[in-house]
Amino acid sequence: MPADDITITDFAALDPFFRIIRQGLTGLVDGDIFFDLLAENVLFEYVISVPGYPPRVHGRHAVADLYRGYGDIMVLHTADELAVHRDPETSVAVLEYAVHGRAVRTGRPYDNHFVSVITVQDRKVTHWRDYLDPVAVFRATGWPTEDH
């Protein structure tokens, strides 16, 4: 079932991320928008993340719910530095990439690097394991607050 009930305009702040992921998964998955690439029962694991972010999210709609408020915190402007490593025997793709934007509350620049280990079955993402630099998030958002 396509993610047609997910309004992609709700996620405009993530558009550079969505584009680089589609580019990295070209030829492996079907779908026009990011959420169409995901299996209905996809499992996301955030191995290295930030406090308050859930370590696991199960299901395409739960991922959409998690990402829906992203633009209240951060707005991405670009994504680059894509490196793609694929293992056709295990249906795993490892994407390395960077995103660049600005934190909404502080106005500070946001530059982060990610490694996403993605398993694909039947041309849909079934498992996603994510690693990021939490210090980059802290610098941009001013967390913990500098007055403490």
DOTORVO-94124 format. One record per residue: residue in three letters; x, y, z of N, C-alpha, C in turn. Coordinates in steps of 0.02 Angstrom, whole numbers, plus 32768, in hexadecimal, padded with zeros to 4 digits. Layout:
DOTORVO-94124
AlaXYZXYZXYZ/...
end
This chain:
DOTORVO-94124
Met802A7FC58000800080008000802D803E8000/Pro8023806C7FD1804B80A97FD0803B80D5800C/Ala806A8100801A8062812C8053803A816A803F/Asp8006816180177FE0819A7FFD7FB981BE8033/Asp7FB181A0806C7F8F81C280A37FC081EB80CD/Ile800081EB80BA8032821480DB803F825080AE/Thr802F828B80C6803782C8809F808082DF80A1/Ile80A282D7806980EA82E4806780FB832D8075/Thr80CD835B806980DB83A2807880E583AD80C3/Asp80CC837F80EC80D7838481348120837A8147/Phe814883628117818D834F812481BE837780FA/Ala81AC83B380E581D683DC80B9821C83E880D6/Ala822183ED8118826283FA8139829383C2812E/Leu827A8387811C82A5834C811182B2833D80C8/Asp829C8367809B82A18359805382E88347803C/Pro831D836A805083618356803B8373830F8052/Phe835E82FD808E836982B880A783448286807B/Phe83058294806D82DE8267804382FE825E7FFE/Arg831782947FE1833682907F9E837582657F9F/Ile83A0826F7FD183DE82497FD283D281FF7FDF/Ile83A081EF8007838F81A98013837581887FD3/Arg834881AB7FB1832F818F7F71836981847F40/Gln839881B47F3E83D281AD7F1283FB81707F26/Gly840781677F668430812F7F7E840F80EC7F74/Leu83CD80EA7F7283A980AB7F6A838F80A07F23/Thr83A580CA7EF4838F80C47EAE839A807C7E95/Gly836680617E76836A801E7E5A835C7FE67E8C/Leu83587FF77ECC834B7FC47F0083037FC47F1A/Val82E47FFF7F1882A180067F36827280277F05/Asp8232801D7F1281FE803D7EEB81DB80727F16/Gly81C780A87EF581A180DB7F1881B781207F02/Asp8189814F7F04819881947EF081AD81C07F2A/Ile818E81B67F6481A181DF7F9E81C281B27FD1/Phe81E481D08001820A81AB803281E181748053/Phe81A58185806A817D8154808F8165811B8064/Asp816181258022815080EF7FF4818880BB7FEF/Leu81C580CF800081FE80A17FFD81FC806F8036/Leu81D6807E806B81D5805680A8819F802180A7/Ala81B07FE580BE817F7FB180C8814F7FC780FF/Glu81137FAF80FE80E17FC1813080FB7FB38177/Asn811F7F7B817F81367F6781C281817F7481CB/Val819C7FA681AA81E37FB781B081F77FC281F9/Leu82357FAF820982507FBC824B828B7FEC8245/Phe82878025826782BD8056826A82DE804F82AF/Glu8321804C82AF8347804B82EE8378808682EC/Tyr837780AE832083A380E7832683D980D48359/Val841180BB83408445809E836B846C80D5838F/Ile84848106836A84A4814183878476817B8376/Ser845A819A83A9842781CD839E842C820283D5/Val83F5822183E483F38256841783C18243844D/Pro83CA825E848A839A825184BF8353826484AB/Gly8325823B84BF82DF824884B082C7822A846E/Tyr82F58214844482E381F5840582D981AA8412/Pro82A4818D83F882998146840882CF811A83E8/Pro82E480E6840A831780B983ED82FC808E83B4/Arg82BB808283B4829D8058838082588074836D/Val82488071832D82068085831581F0804F82E4/His81B4803582EE819C7FFF82C481608016829B/Gly816580108259812E8020822D813680628208/Arg8122806281C98129809D819E810580DA81BB/His80C980D181D580A4810A81F080C481248230/Ala80E280F882588104810F8295814281388282/Val81658124824D819E814C823581868190821E/Ala8150819281F9813481D281E3812081FD821F/Asp810281DF825180EF8205828D812C822282B0/Leu816281FB82B481A0821282D381BE824D82AD/Tyr81BF8248826A81DE827C824181B282B98235/Arg817282B48244814382EA82368157832C8257/Gly8170832C82938182836A82B681C9838182AA/Tyr81ED8361827D823483728272823E83BC8261/Gly821383D78237821A841D82228210844F825A/Asp81F5843A829381F0846682CD8234846F82F0/Ile8261844082E282A38440830382DB845182D3/Met82D884348297830F843A826882F2843F8221/Val8312846881F782FF846C81B0833F845E8188/Leu833B842B815E8374841981348373844180F4/His83AF845580DD83B6847A809E83D584508068/Thr84058426807B842783FB804A843B83B9806B/Ala844C838A80408468834A8055849B83368020/Asp84D4831A80368509830A8006853782D48023/Glu857182CC800585A4829C801A858B8254801A/Leu855F82447FEA854282017FE8857581CD7FD2/Ala857B81997FFA85A2815D7FE8857381227FF2/Val857080F77FC0854280BE7FC2856A807E7FBF/His855B80517FED857B80107FEF85437FDC7FEF/Arg85437FB07FBE850C7F7F7FB785277F387FBA/Asp85007F0D7FDB850F7EC67FDB84D27EA27FC0/Pro84D47E917F7F84997E727F5F84857E2F7F7F/Glu84B67E0B7F9C84A67DCA7FB9847C7DD07FF8/Thr84847E06801E845E7E0F805C84277E448055/Ser84217E63801B83F07E98800F83FA7ED3803E/Val84397EE2805084487F18807C846D7F4F8056/Ala84587F8D8063847B7FC8804884907FF28084/Val84CE8009808284E7803680B584EF807A8093/Leu84CD80AD80AD84D280F0809284F6811C80C5/Glu8529813E80AD854B817180D4853A81B380B3/Tyr852781E580DA8512822580BE8515825C80F3/Ala8511829980DD851082D3810A84D382FD80FA/Val84B9831D812E8482834C81268497838F8143/His847A83C48127848C8408813C844C84318140/Gly844684578175840A8481817D841484B281B6/Arg83DD84C081D983DE84F1820E83AC84DC8244/Ala83C084E58283839284D882BB8360851282BE/Val8322850282C782ED853382C782F285628303/Arg82F88548833F82F78571837B8335859D8382/Thr83708582837483AE85A9837E83C685CD833F/Gly83B085B6830583C985D282C6841085BB82B4/Arg842B858E82DD846F857682D1847185448297/Pro84AB8542827584B28511823F84B284CA825B/Tyr8499849D823184978456824284B9842F820A/Asp84EE840C821B851283E281EC851E839F820E/Asn8504836A81F1850B83298210851C82F481DC/His853C82BF81F2854D828681C88529824881E2/Phe8511822081B484EB81E581C5850881A781A3/Val84FB816F81C28504812D81A384C2810981AE/Ser84A280F58177846380D1817B846D808D815B/Val845F8059818284658014816A841E7FFD815B/Ile84107FF0811C83CB7FE7810483C37FA280E4/Thr83927F7D80FC83827F3C80DF83457F4480B2/Val83497F27807683127F2C804582FA7EE68035/Gln82B97EDD8037829A7E9F8021825D7EB07FF7/Asp82557E8D7FC0821C7E997F9282177EE37F80/Arg82517F037F7582577F487F5D823B7F7C7F8E/Lys823A7F6A7FCE82267F98800482597F93803D/Val82637FCB8060828F7FCB809A826A7FA980D3/Thr828A7F7480EF826C7F4F8126828E7F5D8168/His82CE7F73816582F37F8081A383237FB98196/Trp83287FE781C58353802281BF8376802C8201/Arg83B8802A820083E08037823C840780768230/Asp840080A8825C841B80EB8250844E80FD8285/Tyr8483811E826E84B88138829A84C381808286/Leu84C881AD82B884D481F382AA8502821082DF/Asp8516824E82D58541827183058514829B8333/Pro85078283837084DA82A9839B84F682EE83AF/Val853882F583B18555833583C48542836B8391/Ala853C8359835285288389831F84E183A3832D/Val84B6837883458472838C8357847583BA8394/Phe849D83A883C684A383D2840284BC841883F1/Arg84EF841C83C7850A845D83B484D584898393/Ala84B0846B8365847E84928340844484A8836C/Thr842D847B839783F1848A83BF840184AC8401/Gly844184AE8414845384CD8453844284A3848F/Trp8442846184868432843384BC8471841084D2/Pro848084078511845984258546846184718545/Thr843484948563843784DD8561847984F5857D/Glu84938529855E84D58540857184D7856185B6/Asp849D857385D2849E85928613849C855F864C/His84A3851F863C84A684EB867084E984CA8670/
end
